[in-house]
């Protein structure tokens, strides 16, 4: 699901419609706030693209990014089960 390229983790998530994509983004926003680690992301209709890296560490992928990516995957699985 996640790819690592150019010092960032990236993933694309597809949903049945905009409402579902937005609900996913809302859940991820709460997770990111709780972990104090915020994604670079975009949303177009039913697709959410997320990119993660740690700015404080020089814009590289760290364990913080991997933890948030795992949490995001867990949320996404609930939308596709």
N, C-alpha and C positions, 0 to 999 in steps of 0.2 A: 504494500500500500504506500509506504513512504519511500522516497528516494533521497539519497544524499548526493548533492552536486553543488559546486561553487560555494562551499561552506554554509550550506543550509539544507534542512530537511524540508521536503515538499510533498504535498499530497493533494489530490483532487477528489471531492466527494459529491456524488450525484444523489438527488432525491426525487420524489414523485412530483413535487411542485415547489413553488416559492415559499409557501407557508411552512412546509416541512424543513426546507433549507434554513429558514430564518429561526425556527425553533431550535434546530441543531446549533446554530451560531449563538443563540442565547445561552444554551447550556454550556457551550465551550467558553463563552465569555465569563461565566461564573467560575468555571474551573481555572481559567487563566488568572483571574483575579485572586483566587484562593492560593494559587502557586506563585503569585506575583511574577508572572512570566507571560508576556502578551504577544500573540502572533501577528504576523503581517498577513492579511487575508483579503480576499475579495469574494463577492457574490454576484452572479448573474443568473437570474431566474432560479433554476433548480440545481445550480452548481456552485460549490464553495471550494475555493483554492486556498490552501494554507501553507505558509512558509515559516519555518522556525530557525532561529539562530540566537545566540546570546550576545547582545550588544556589549555588555560589561566585560566580556572575555575577548573582545576584539572581533566581533561578528563571525564567530565560529560555532560549530555544533558542539554542545556540551551535554552532560547528563541531564541538565535541566530541560533541554529540548527533547531528549529522548523520553523523559518522564511525562512531559506534557503531551507528546505525540501518542504515547501509550494510553493516556487518559482520553484523548480525543478519539482514538480508535474504539475504546470501550463505549463511548457515547454513540458513535456511528453504528456500531453493531446493533444497538437497540432499534435503530431506524430500519435495519435491513434483516430483521429476524422474522 
